[in-house]
Amino acid sequence: MTIDRLSSLSAQFAALRAELAKKSGEARRRPRMEDAEEASSTTGTSRPDSQSLRRQLATLVQGVDVGDAVAVNHVRPKVVKAILLWEFGASLREHAEWQPMIDAIAHALERDERFIHVFNQLIEELQS
C-alpha cells in the first residue's frame, strides 16, 4: 500500500513489523484483498483517504524543527498514533497494549539512525 509521499513512513512501519516478527519468531499473515474488502463491507466503516491522513500529520508536525531532537521526539508518538489509528481504526485504542505499543514503536524509531533520518525527511515533506 502506498500513501502518496508518506511511503517512506510506510517503509519504516514495514521494516518495524518485519523486525518484530523476526524477534518474536512469528510469521505474520498478510491479509488478502478479499479479506480487507469483506471486513470493510461488514463493519460499514472505511478508512479515510490518504490526503486526510496527510493533512492531520501536517498539522501535528507544524512548526517542529527537525534540528531540535527534543521537539522531534515529542511529536513522534503523536505521528505514530495518528498513522495506526488511520490504518487500523479507532477500536485499536481499546487494545490492552495500546500505549505500550505506541511507546515501543516510537522508541524503535528513535533508536535507529536510518529511521531518524527518514522521519526527519517526512516532517520536512509534510511542512512543505
N, CA, C and O atoms as CSV, one atom per row, in Angstrom:
chain,resi,resn,atom,element,x,y,z
A,1,MET,N,N,0.847,-1.175,0.000
A,1,MET,CA,C,0.000,0.000,0.000
A,1,MET,C,C,0.883,1.224,0.000
A,1,MET,O,O,1.829,1.327,0.780
A,2,THR,N,N,0.568,2.140,-0.872
A,2,THR,CA,C,1.313,3.387,-0.883
A,2,THR,C,C,0.429,4.495,-0.356
A,2,THR,O,O,-0.787,4.482,-0.544
A,3,ILE,N,N,1.046,5.440,0.295
A,3,ILE,CA,C,0.325,6.569,0.862
A,3,ILE,C,C,0.945,7.836,0.296
A,3,ILE,O,O,1.457,8.675,1.037
A,4,ASP,N,N,0.894,7.963,-0.995
A,4,ASP,CA,C,1.468,9.127,-1.670
A,4,ASP,C,C,2.885,9.382,-1.180
A,4,ASP,O,O,3.726,8.486,-1.239
A,5,ARG,N,N,3.166,10.602,-0.692
A,5,ARG,CA,C,4.508,10.963,-0.282
A,5,ARG,C,C,4.853,10.412,1.099
A,5,ARG,O,O,5.961,10.629,1.588
A,6,LEU,N,N,3.929,9.708,1.729
A,6,LEU,CA,C,4.194,9.130,3.040
A,6,LEU,C,C,4.776,7.728,2.927
A,6,LEU,O,O,4.901,7.021,3.927
A,7,SER,N,N,5.132,7.326,1.709
A,7,SER,CA,C,5.611,5.963,1.514
A,7,SER,C,C,6.857,5.674,2.334
A,7,SER,O,O,7.077,4.525,2.718
A,8,SER,N,N,7.676,6.675,2.613
A,8,SER,CA,C,8.866,6.428,3.428
A,8,SER,C,C,8.478,5.989,4.833
A,8,SER,O,O,9.145,5.136,5.419
A,9,LEU,N,N,7.422,6.550,5.374
A,9,LEU,CA,C,6.965,6.131,6.694
A,9,LEU,C,C,6.358,4.740,6.614
A,9,LEU,O,O,6.512,3.937,7.534
A,10,SER,N,N,5.668,4.453,5.518
A,10,SER,CA,C,5.138,3.102,5.334
A,10,SER,C,C,6.260,2.097,5.314
A,10,SER,O,O,6.135,1.006,5.871
A,11,ALA,N,N,7.359,2.456,4.675
A,11,ALA,CA,C,8.510,1.563,4.638
A,11,ALA,C,C,9.067,1.353,6.043
A,11,ALA,O,O,9.498,0.252,6.387
A,12,GLN,N,N,9.058,2.410,6.851
A,12,GLN,CA,C,9.532,2.277,8.226
A,12,GLN,C,C,8.674,1.292,9.000
A,12,GLN,O,O,9.190,0.433,9.715
A,13,PHE,N,N,7.358,1.421,8.854
A,13,PHE,CA,C,6.462,0.509,9.564
A,13,PHE,C,C,6.614,-0.916,9.053
A,13,PHE,O,O,6.551,-1.862,9.838
A,14,ALA,N,N,6.812,-1.082,7.756
A,14,ALA,CA,C,7.009,-2.421,7.214
A,14,ALA,C,C,8.286,-3.037,7.780
A,14,ALA,O,O,8.305,-4.213,8.142
A,15,ALA,N,N,9.349,-2.242,7.856
A,15,ALA,CA,C,10.604,-2.743,8.413
A,15,ALA,C,C,10.444,-3.073,9.888
A,15,ALA,O,O,10.972,-4.076,10.368
A,16,LEU,N,N,9.715,-2.227,10.603
A,16,LEU,CA,C,9.490,-2.468,12.023
A,16,LEU,C,C,8.664,-3.735,12.231
A,16,LEU,O,O,8.958,-4.533,13.121
A,17,ARG,N,N,7.624,-3.917,11.402
A,17,ARG,CA,C,6.817,-5.138,11.508
A,17,ARG,C,C,7.670,-6.375,11.258
A,17,ARG,O,O,7.560,-7.372,11.972
A,18,ALA,N,N,8.516,-6.302,10.242
A,18,ALA,CA,C,9.376,-7.443,9.923
A,18,ALA,C,C,10.332,-7.736,11.076
A,18,ALA,O,O,10.550,-8.893,11.434
A,19,GLU,N,N,10.895,-6.686,11.648
A,19,GLU,CA,C,11.823,-6.871,12.763
A,19,GLU,C,C,11.117,-7.466,13.971
A,19,GLU,O,O,11.653,-8.366,14.619
A,20,LEU,N,N,9.920,-6.976,14.283
A,20,LEU,CA,C,9.174,-7.510,15.424
A,20,LEU,C,C,8.774,-8.959,15.186
A,20,LEU,O,O,8.828,-9.780,16.101
A,21,ALA,N,N,8.373,-9.274,13.957
A,21,ALA,CA,C,8.001,-10.654,13.644
A,21,ALA,C,C,9.213,-11.565,13.754
A,21,ALA,O,O,9.116,-12.689,14.247
A,22,LYS,N,N,10.345,-11.077,13.295
A,22,LYS,CA,C,11.576,-11.865,13.361
A,22,LYS,C,C,11.975,-12.119,14.809
A,22,LYS,O,O,12.356,-13.233,15.170
A,23,LYS,N,N,11.883,-11.075,15.639
A,23,LYS,CA,C,12.262,-11.219,17.045
A,23,LYS,C,C,11.332,-12.155,17.793
A,23,LYS,O,O,11.772,-12.934,18.638
A,24,SER,N,N,10.060,-12.081,17.487
A,24,SER,CA,C,9.102,-12.913,18.208
A,24,SER,C,C,9.024,-14.322,17.639
A,24,SER,O,O,8.474,-15.229,18.264
A,25,GLY,N,N,9.586,-14.495,16.435
A,25,GLY,CA,C,9.574,-15.817,15.821
A,25,GLY,C,C,8.252,-16.164,15.184
A,25,GLY,O,O,8.023,-17.311,14.798
A,26,GLU,N,N,7.374,-15.176,15.069
A,26,GLU,CA,C,6.067,-15.423,14.487
A,26,GLU,C,C,6.019,-14.830,13.092
A,26,GLU,O,O,6.461,-13.701,12.877
A,27,ALA,N,N,5.494,-15.571,12.164
A,27,ALA,CA,C,5.282,-15.031,10.823
A,27,ALA,C,C,3.887,-14.426,10.792
A,27,ALA,O,O,2.917,-15.033,11.247
A,28,ARG,N,N,3.809,-13.247,10.261
A,28,ARG,CA,C,2.503,-12.592,10.186
A,28,ARG,C,C,1.899,-12.845,8.810
A,28,ARG,O,O,2.574,-12.717,7.789
A,29,ARG,N,N,0.633,-13.201,8.798
A,29,ARG,CA,C,-0.075,-13.443,7.550
A,29,ARG,C,C,-0.555,-12.112,6.996
A,29,ARG,O,O,-1.189,-11.324,7.699
A,30,ARG,N,N,-0.251,-11.877,5.753
A,30,ARG,CA,C,-0.741,-10.675,5.071
A,30,ARG,C,C,-2.184,-10.913,4.683
A,30,ARG,O,O,-2.497,-11.914,4.040
A,31,PRO,N,N,-3.062,-10.008,5.064
A,31,PRO,CA,C,-4.463,-10.205,4.685
A,31,PRO,C,C,-4.634,-10.106,3.181
A,31,PRO,O,O,-4.008,-9.279,2.518
A,32,ARG,N,N,-5.492,-10.964,2.659
A,32,ARG,CA,C,-5.788,-10.909,1.230
A,32,ARG,C,C,-6.684,-9.718,0.967
A,32,ARG,O,O,-7.355,-9.230,1.876
A,33,MET,N,N,-6.701,-9.255,-0.248
A,33,MET,CA,C,-7.529,-8.117,-0.632
A,33,MET,C,C,-9.000,-8.421,-0.360
A,33,MET,O,O,-9.750,-7.546,0.074
A,34,GLU,N,N,-9.409,-9.666,-0.617
A,34,GLU,CA,C,-10.806,-10.029,-0.388
A,34,GLU,C,C,-11.157,-9.905,1.099
A,34,GLU,O,O,-12.258,-9.480,1.446
A,35,ASP,N,N,-10.210,-10.281,1.978
A,35,ASP,CA,C,-10.440,-10.171,3.414
A,35,ASP,C,C,-10.660,-8.722,3.816
A,35,ASP,O,O,-11.558,-8.420,4.602
A,36,ALA,N,N,-9.839,-7.826,3.278
A,36,ALA,CA,C,-9.954,-6.409,3.617
A,36,ALA,C,C,-11.272,-5.837,3.119
A,36,ALA,O,O,-11.934,-5.072,3.820
A,37,GLU,N,N,-11.649,-6.218,1.893
A,37,GLU,CA,C,-12.907,-5.721,1.342
A,37,GLU,C,C,-14.089,-6.247,2.142
A,37,GLU,O,O,-15.041,-5.516,2.413
A,38,GLU,N,N,-14.023,-7.517,2.516
A,38,GLU,CA,C,-15.100,-8.113,3.294
A,38,GLU,C,C,-15.210,-7.455,4.659
A,38,GLU,O,O,-16.315,-7.152,5.111
A,39,ALA,N,N,-14.087,-7.230,5.319
A,39,ALA,CA,C,-14.097,-6.598,6.634
A,39,ALA,C,C,-14.663,-5.193,6.544
A,39,ALA,O,O,-15.428,-4.770,7.411
A,40,SER,N,N,-14.296,-4.481,5.513
A,40,SER,CA,C,-14.788,-3.117,5.334
A,40,SER,C,C,-16.285,-3.107,5.081
A,40,SER,O,O,-17.003,-2.258,5.609
A,41,SER,N,N,-16.757,-4.051,4.274
A,41,SER,CA,C,-18.178,-4.058,3.951
A,41,SER,C,C,-19.014,-4.550,5.120
A,41,SER,O,O,-20.147,-4.098,5.282
A,42,THR,N,N,-18.498,-5.459,5.944
A,42,THR,CA,C,-19.286,-5.968,7.062
A,42,THR,C,C,-19.338,-4.983,8.215
A,42,THR,O,O,-20.340,-4.935,8.927
A,43,THR,N,N,-18.290,-4.195,8.422
A,43,THR,CA,C,-18.306,-3.248,9.522
A,43,THR,C,C,-18.973,-1.947,9.124
A,43,THR,O,O,-19.414,-1.184,9.984
A,44,GLY,N,N,-19.049,-1.687,7.827
A,44,GLY,CA,C,-19.664,-0.458,7.370
A,44,GLY,C,C,-18.760,0.754,7.529
A,44,GLY,O,O,-19.186,1.885,7.298
A,45,THR,N,N,-17.543,0.526,7.912
A,45,THR,CA,C,-16.622,1.634,8.067
A,45,THR,C,C,-15.532,1.520,7.025
A,45,THR,O,O,-15.171,0.428,6.588
A,46,SER,N,N,-15.027,2.653,6.645
A,46,SER,CA,C,-13.911,2.639,5.718
A,46,SER,C,C,-12.867,3.608,6.228
A,46,SER,O,O,-13.166,4.563,6.945
A,47,ARG,N,N,-11.660,3.342,5.846
A,47,ARG,CA,C,-10.548,4.164,6.274
A,47,ARG,C,C,-10.605,5.485,5.504
A,47,ARG,O,O,-10.903,5.497,4.310
A,48,PRO,N,N,-10.320,6.597,6.191
A,48,PRO,CA,C,-10.278,7.879,5.488
A,48,PRO,C,C,-9.206,7.850,4.410
A,48,PRO,O,O,-8.286,7.033,4.449
A,49,ASP,N,N,-9.339,8.744,3.461
A,49,ASP,CA,C,-8.367,8.763,2.368
A,49,ASP,C,C,-7.003,9.237,2.861
A,49,ASP,O,O,-6.888,9.824,3.936
A,50,SER,N,N,-5.981,8.976,2.063
A,50,SER,CA,C,-4.615,9.302,2.455
A,50,SER,C,C,-4.397,10.809,2.574
A,50,SER,O,O,-3.550,11.245,3.354
A,51,GLN,N,N,-5.134,11.599,1.825
A,51,GLN,CA,C,-4.991,13.049,1.929
A,51,GLN,C,C,-5.473,13.545,3.297
A,51,GLN,O,O,-4.934,14.511,3.837
A,52,SER,N,N,-6.463,12.895,3.837
A,52,SER,CA,C,-6.932,13.237,5.181
A,52,SER,C,C,-5.828,12.963,6.207
A,52,SER,O,O,-5.570,13.779,7.093
A,53,LEU,N,N,-5.187,11.812,6.071
A,53,LEU,CA,C,-4.070,11.483,6.963
A,53,LEU,C,C,-2.944,12.489,6.783
A,53,LEU,O,O,-2.361,12.955,7.762
A,54,ARG,N,N,-2.642,12.818,5.558
A,54,ARG,CA,C,-1.570,13.771,5.272
A,54,ARG,C,C,-1.855,15.129,5.932
A,54,ARG,O,O,-0.961,15.731,6.527
A,55,ARG,N,N,-3.076,15.599,5.828
A,55,ARG,CA,C,-3.439,16.876,6.467
A,55,ARG,C,C,-3.306,16.791,7.983
A,55,ARG,O,O,-2.818,17.725,8.620
A,56,GLN,N,N,-3.735,15.685,8.554
A,56,GLN,CA,C,-3.639,15.504,10.002
A,56,GLN,C,C,-2.181,15.487,10.445
A,56,GLN,O,O,-1.827,16.121,11.439
A,57,LEU,N,N,-1.337,14.768,9.718
A,57,LEU,CA,C,0.081,14.701,10.066
A,57,LEU,C,C,0.756,16.062,9.882
A,57,LEU,O,O,1.601,16.453,10.686
A,58,ALA,N,N,0.383,16.774,8.830
A,58,ALA,CA,C,0.960,18.105,8.601
A,58,ALA,C,C,0.621,19.035,9.764
A,58,ALA,O,O,1.450,19.847,10.176
A,59,THR,N,N,-0.581,18.916,10.283
A,59,THR,CA,C,-0.975,19.727,11.436
A,59,THR,C,C,-0.141,19.345,12.665
A,59,THR,O,O,0.287,20.213,13.425
A,60,LEU,N,N,0.083,18.051,12.849
A,60,LEU,CA,C,0.856,17.595,14.007
A,60,LEU,C,C,2.295,18.088,13.986
A,60,LEU,O,O,2.849,18.422,15.033
A,61,VAL,N,N,2.910,18.139,12.803
A,61,VAL,CA,C,4.332,18.496,12.720
A,61,VAL,C,C,4.553,19.970,12.392
A,61,VAL,O,O,5.689,20.410,12.217
A,62,GLN,N,N,3.481,20.716,12.313
A,62,GLN,CA,C,3.593,22.144,12.003
A,62,GLN,C,C,4.468,22.835,13.056
A,62,GLN,O,O,4.201,22.747,14.254
A,63,GLY,N,N,5.497,23.509,12.597
A,63,GLY,CA,C,6.372,24.260,13.482
A,63,GLY,C,C,7.448,23.445,14.181
A,63,GLY,O,O,8.209,23.993,14.979
A,64,VAL,N,N,7.532,22.138,13.898
A,64,VAL,CA,C,8.559,21.292,14.516
A,64,VAL,C,C,9.866,21.483,13.750
A,64,VAL,O,O,9.907,21.326,12.530
A,65,ASP,N,N,10.925,21.819,14.471
A,65,ASP,CA,C,12.250,21.994,13.887
A,65,ASP,C,C,12.957,20.650,13.909
A,65,ASP,O,O,13.202,20.092,14.979
A,66,VAL,N,N,13.290,20.118,12.713
A,66,VAL,CA,C,13.942,18.803,12.665
A,66,VAL,C,C,15.333,18.829,13.287
A,66,VAL,O,O,15.897,17.775,13.581
A,67,GLY,N,N,15.888,20.012,13.488
A,67,GLY,CA,C,17.170,20.130,14.159
A,67,GLY,C,C,17.066,20.030,15.668
A,67,GLY,O,O,18.077,19.884,16.355
A,68,ASP,N,N,15.848,20.109,16.189
A,68,ASP,CA,C,15.598,20.034,17.626
A,68,ASP,C,C,15.143,18.619,17.968
A,68,ASP,O,O,13.972,18.277,17.800
A,69,ALA,N,N,16.076,17.801,18.449
A,69,ALA,CA,C,15.777,16.392,18.738
A,69,ALA,C,C,14.660,16.235,19.769
A,69,ALA,O,O,13.867,15.297,19.690
A,70,VAL,N,N,14.599,17.144,20.725
A,70,VAL,CA,C,13.554,17.066,21.751
A,70,VAL,C,C,12.171,17.260,21.118
A,70,VAL,O,O,11.230,16.530,21.429
A,71,ALA,N,N,12.062,18.239,20.238
A,71,ALA,CA,C,10.788,18.505,19.565
A,71,ALA,C,C,10.387,17.332,18.680
A,71,ALA,O,O,9.218,16.947,18.650
A,72,VAL,N,N,11.344,16.766,17.964
A,72,VAL,CA,C,11.060,15.624,17.085
A,72,VAL,C,C,10.641,14.422,17.922
A,72,VAL,O,O,9.684,13.732,17.571
A,73,ASN,N,N,11.345,14.160,19.028
A,73,ASN,CA,C,10.989,13.046,19.895
A,73,ASN,C,C,9.619,13.243,20.536
A,73,ASN,O,O,8.923,12.270,20.826
A,74,HIS,N,N,9.233,14.483,20.755
A,74,HIS,CA,C,7.927,14.782,21.347
A,74,HIS,C,C,6.788,14.505,20.359
A,74,HIS,O,O,5.728,14.016,20.751
A,75,VAL,N,N,7.010,14.817,19.082
A,75,VAL,CA,C,5.959,14.663,18.081
A,75,VAL,C,C,5.880,13.232,17.532
A,75,VAL,O,O,4.840,12.832,17.010
A,76,ARG,N,N,6.956,12.468,17.644
A,76,ARG,CA,C,6.999,11.117,17.066
A,76,ARG,C,C,5.852,10.223,17.551
A,76,ARG,O,O,5.188,9.615,16.711
A,77,PRO,N,N,5.581,10.108,18.858
A,77,PRO,CA,C,4.465,9.246,19.286
A,77,PRO,C,C,3.109,9.720,18.757
A,77,PRO,O,O,2.225,8.905,18.491
A,78,LYS,N,N,2.948,11.017,18.606
A,78,LYS,CA,C,1.690,11.545,18.071
A,78,LYS,C,C,1.502,11.127,16.621
A,78,LYS,O,O,0.397,10.778,16.206
A,79,VAL,N,N,2.586,11.166,15.854
A,79,VAL,CA,C,2.529,10.745,14.453
A,79,VAL,C,C,2.240,9.249,14.369
A,79,VAL,O,O,1.428,8.812,13.554
A,80,VAL,N,N,2.905,8.472,15.209
A,80,VAL,CA,C,2.678,7.026,15.225
A,80,VAL,C,C,1.222,6.724,15.560
A,80,VAL,O,O,0.601,5.886,14.905
A,81,LYS,N,N,0.672,7.389,16.562
A,81,LYS,CA,C,-0.735,7.184,16.929
A,81,LYS,C,C,-1.656,7.495,15.768
A,81,LYS,O,O,-2.554,6.713,15.457
A,82,ALA,N,N,-1.440,8.628,15.127
A,82,ALA,CA,C,-2.298,9.034,14.016
A,82,ALA,C,C,-2.273,8.011,12.893
A,82,ALA,O,O,-3.314,7.687,12.321
A,83,ILE,N,N,-1.097,7.504,12.577
A,83,ILE,CA,C,-0.982,6.536,11.485
A,83,ILE,C,C,-1.635,5.207,11.856
A,83,ILE,O,O,-2.342,4.614,11.042
A,84,LEU,N,N,-1.403,4.743,13.069
A,84,LEU,CA,C,-2.011,3.476,13.487
A,84,LEU,C,C,-3.534,3.575,13.535
A,84,LEU,O,O,-4.229,2.644,13.126
A,85,LEU,N,N,-4.048,4.688,14.027
A,85,LEU,CA,C,-5.498,4.852,14.062
A,85,LEU,C,C,-6.077,4.936,12.657
A,85,LEU,O,O,-7.161,4.415,12.395
A,86,TRP,N,N,-5.361,5.587,11.760
A,86,TRP,CA,C,-5.805,5.667,10.367
A,86,TRP,C,C,-5.792,4.284,9.731
A,86,TRP,O,O,-6.723,3.907,9.020
A,87,GLU,N,N,-4.737,3.540,9.993
A,87,GLU,CA,C,-4.559,2.227,9.370
A,87,GLU,C,C,-5.515,1.176,9.935
A,87,GLU,O,O,-6.098,0.401,9.176
A,88,PHE,N,N,-5.682,1.143,11.263
A,88,PHE,CA,C,-6.417,0.058,11.898
A,88,PHE,C,C,-7.742,0.464,12.540
A,88,PHE,O,O,-8.506,-0.403,12.967
A,89,GLY,N,N,-8.027,1.747,12.617
A,89,GLY,CA,C,-9.289,2.203,13.182
A,89,GLY,C,C,-9.202,2.546,14.656
A,89,GLY,O,O,-8.271,2.143,15.355
A,90,ALA,N,N,-10.189,3.297,15.113
A,90,ALA,CA,C,-10.212,3.798,16.484
A,90,ALA,C,C,-10.348,2.684,17.518
A,90,ALA,O,O,-9.979,2.870,18.678
A,91,SER,N,N,-10.869,1.541,17.116
A,91,SER,CA,C,-11.032,0.445,18.071
A,91,SER,C,C,-9.681,-0.085,18.569
A,91,SER,O,O,-9.624,-0.782,19.582
A,92,LEU,N,N,-8.614,0.239,17.868
A,92,LEU,CA,C,-7.285,-0.189,18.314
A,92,LEU,C,C,-6.948,0.407,19.683
A,92,LEU,O,O,-6.179,-0.182,20.443
A,93,ARG,N,N,-7.519,1.571,20.000
A,93,ARG,CA,C,-7.281,2.198,21.308
A,93,ARG,C,C,-7.754,1.330,22.464
A,93,ARG,O,O,-7.260,1.455,23.584
A,94,GLU,N,N,-8.702,0.459,22.195
A,94,GLU,CA,C,-9.255,-0.395,23.239
A,94,GLU,C,C,-8.344,-1.577,23.567
A,94,GLU,O,O,-8.559,-2.265,24.565
A,95,HIS,N,N,-7.350,-1.813,22.752
A,95,HIS,CA,C,-6.428,-2.923,22.977
A,95,HIS,C,C,-5.640,-2.661,24.255
A,95,HIS,O,O,-5.228,-1.532,24.520
A,96,ALA,N,N,-5.438,-3.695,25.033
A,96,ALA,CA,C,-4.756,-3.557,26.328
A,96,ALA,C,C,-3.328,-3.042,26.184
A,96,ALA,O,O,-2.815,-2.388,27.092
A,97,GLU,N,N,-2.694,-3.321,25.082
A,97,GLU,CA,C,-1.309,-2.916,24.866
A,97,GLU,C,C,-1.185,-1.650,24.020
A,97,GLU,O,O,-0.118,-1.400,23.461
A,98,TRP,N,N,-2.225,-0.859,23.910
A,98,TRP,CA,C,-2.218,0.325,23.057
A,98,TRP,C,C,-1.057,1.266,23.376
A,98,TRP,O,O,-0.235,1.548,22.504
A,99,GLN,N,N,-0.981,1.746,24.594
A,99,GLN,CA,C,0.074,2.705,24.934
A,99,GLN,C,C,1.462,2.073,24.906
A,99,GLN,O,O,2.387,2.693,24.381
A,100,PRO,N,N,1.653,0.863,25.449
A,100,PRO,CA,C,2.973,0.238,25.323
A,100,PRO,C,C,3.389,0.026,23.862
A,100,PRO,O,O,4.570,0.122,23.529
A,101,MET,N,N,2.416,-0.261,23.000
A,101,MET,CA,C,2.725,-0.435,21.583
A,101,MET,C,C,3.202,0.884,20.974
A,101,MET,O,O,4.182,0.900,20.229
A,102,ILE,N,N,2.524,1.980,21.282
A,102,ILE,CA,C,2.926,3.298,20.791
A,102,ILE,C,C,4.338,3.620,21.270
A,102,ILE,O,O,5.188,4.051,20.491
A,103,ASP,N,N,4.571,3.407,22.555
A,103,ASP,CA,C,5.897,3.690,23.127
A,103,ASP,C,C,6.982,2.844,22.476
A,103,ASP,O,O,8.064,3.348,22.176
A,104,ALA,N,N,6.704,1.563,22.254
A,104,ALA,CA,C,7.705,0.666,21.657
A,104,ALA,C,C,8.037,1.088,20.230
A,104,ALA,O,O,9.205,1.096,19.840
A,105,ILE,N,N,7.030,1.433,19.461
A,105,ILE,CA,C,7.270,1.860,18.078
A,105,ILE,C,C,8.046,3.166,18.063
A,105,ILE,O,O,9.018,3.301,17.319
A,106,ALA,N,N,7.630,4.126,18.873
A,106,ALA,CA,C,8.308,5.429,18.906
A,106,ALA,C,C,9.764,5.269,19.339
A,106,ALA,O,O,10.649,5.901,18.763
A,107,HIS,N,N,10.022,4.435,20.340
A,107,HIS,CA,C,11.400,4.223,20.799
A,107,HIS,C,C,12.236,3.508,19.730
A,107,HIS,O,O,13.413,3.817,19.543
A,108,ALA,N,N,11.623,2.565,19.042
A,108,ALA,CA,C,12.348,1.869,17.974
A,108,ALA,C,C,12.720,2.845,16.857
A,108,ALA,O,O,13.806,2.760,16.284
A,109,LEU,N,N,11.811,3.769,16.556
A,109,LEU,CA,C,12.075,4.758,15.510
A,109,LEU,C,C,13.138,5.762,15.922
A,109,LEU,O,O,13.835,6.304,15.065
A,110,GLU,N,N,13.277,6.018,17.203
A,110,GLU,CA,C,14.271,6.999,17.639
A,110,GLU,C,C,15.633,6.383,17.936
A,110,GLU,O,O,16.608,7.109,18.124
A,111,ARG,N,N,15.713,5.061,17.981
A,111,ARG,CA,C,16.995,4.402,18.255
A,111,ARG,C,C,17.814,4.141,17.000
A,111,ARG,O,O,19.041,4.069,17.070
A,112,ASP,N,N,17.169,4.001,15.872
A,112,ASP,CA,C,17.861,3.651,14.635
A,112,ASP,C,C,18.104,4.915,13.812
A,112,ASP,O,O,17.164,5.644,13.494
A,113,GLU,N,N,19.341,5.167,13.478
A,113,GLU,CA,C,19.724,6.375,12.749
A,113,GLU,C,C,19.005,6.483,11.403
A,113,GLU,O,O,18.658,7.581,10.968
A,114,ARG,N,N,18.784,5.346,10.749
A,114,ARG,CA,C,18.064,5.373,9.466
A,114,ARG,C,C,16.647,5.885,9.650
A,114,ARG,O,O,16.172,6.704,8.863
A,115,PHE,N,N,15.974,5.409,10.683
A,115,PHE,CA,C,14.608,5.835,10.933
A,115,PHE,C,C,14.552,7.308,11.319
A,115,PHE,O,O,13.630,8.025,10.929
A,116,ILE,N,N,15.533,7.750,12.079
A,116,ILE,CA,C,15.589,9.171,12.467
A,116,ILE,C,C,15.678,10.032,11.223
A,116,ILE,O,O,14.953,11.018,11.090
A,117,HIS,N,N,16.560,9.664,10.319
A,117,HIS,CA,C,16.756,10.431,9.090
A,117,HIS,C,C,15.471,10.455,8.244
A,117,HIS,O,O,15.056,11.513,7.770
A,118,VAL,N,N,14.855,9.298,8.063
A,118,VAL,CA,C,13.646,9.213,7.245
A,118,VAL,C,C,12.489,9.952,7.920
A,118,VAL,O,O,11.692,10.602,7.243
A,119,PHE,N,N,12.394,9.856,9.233
A,119,PHE,CA,C,11.333,10.559,9.952
A,119,PHE,C,C,11.506,12.069,9.815
A,119,PHE,O,O,10.529,12.794,9.628
A,120,ASN,N,N,12.740,12.541,9.908
A,120,ASN,CA,C,13.002,13.971,9.720
A,120,ASN,C,C,12.650,14.401,8.307
A,120,ASN,O,O,12.120,15.496,8.114
A,121,GLN,N,N,12.930,13.571,7.322
A,121,GLN,CA,C,12.550,13.885,5.941
A,121,GLN,C,C,11.023,13.964,5.819
A,121,GLN,O,O,10.491,14.837,5.134
A,122,LEU,N,N,10.341,13.060,6.481
A,122,LEU,CA,C,8.885,13.071,6.455
A,122,LEU,C,C,8.357,14.381,7.028
A,122,LEU,O,O,7.455,14.994,6.457
A,123,ILE,N,N,8.912,14.807,8.146
A,123,ILE,CA,C,8.483,16.072,8.749
A,123,ILE,C,C,8.685,17.219,7.776
A,123,ILE,O,O,7.802,18.057,7.597
A,124,GLU,N,N,9.853,17.251,7.146
A,124,GLU,CA,C,10.137,18.328,6.188
A,124,GLU,C,C,9.172,18.291,5.011
A,124,GLU,O,O,8.716,19.342,4.560
A,125,GLU,N,N,8.852,17.099,4.501
A,125,GLU,CA,C,7.910,16.973,3.393
A,125,GLU,C,C,6.512,17.435,3.794
A,125,GLU,O,O,5.825,18.108,3.025
A,126,LEU,N,N,6.106,17.072,4.989
A,126,LEU,CA,C,4.776,17.472,5.464
A,126,LEU,C,C,4.674,18.980,5.693
A,126,LEU,O,O,3.599,19.565,5.555
A,127,GLN,N,N,5.791,19.595,6.040
A,127,GLN,CA,C,5.787,21.034,6.287
A,127,GLN,C,C,5.835,21.859,5.006
A,127,GLN,O,O,5.528,23.051,5.020
A,128,SER,N,N,6.221,21.227,3.901
A,128,SER,CA,C,6.300,21.993,2.646
A,128,SER,C,C,4.988,22.008,1.893
A,128,SER,O,O,4.897,22.610,0.823
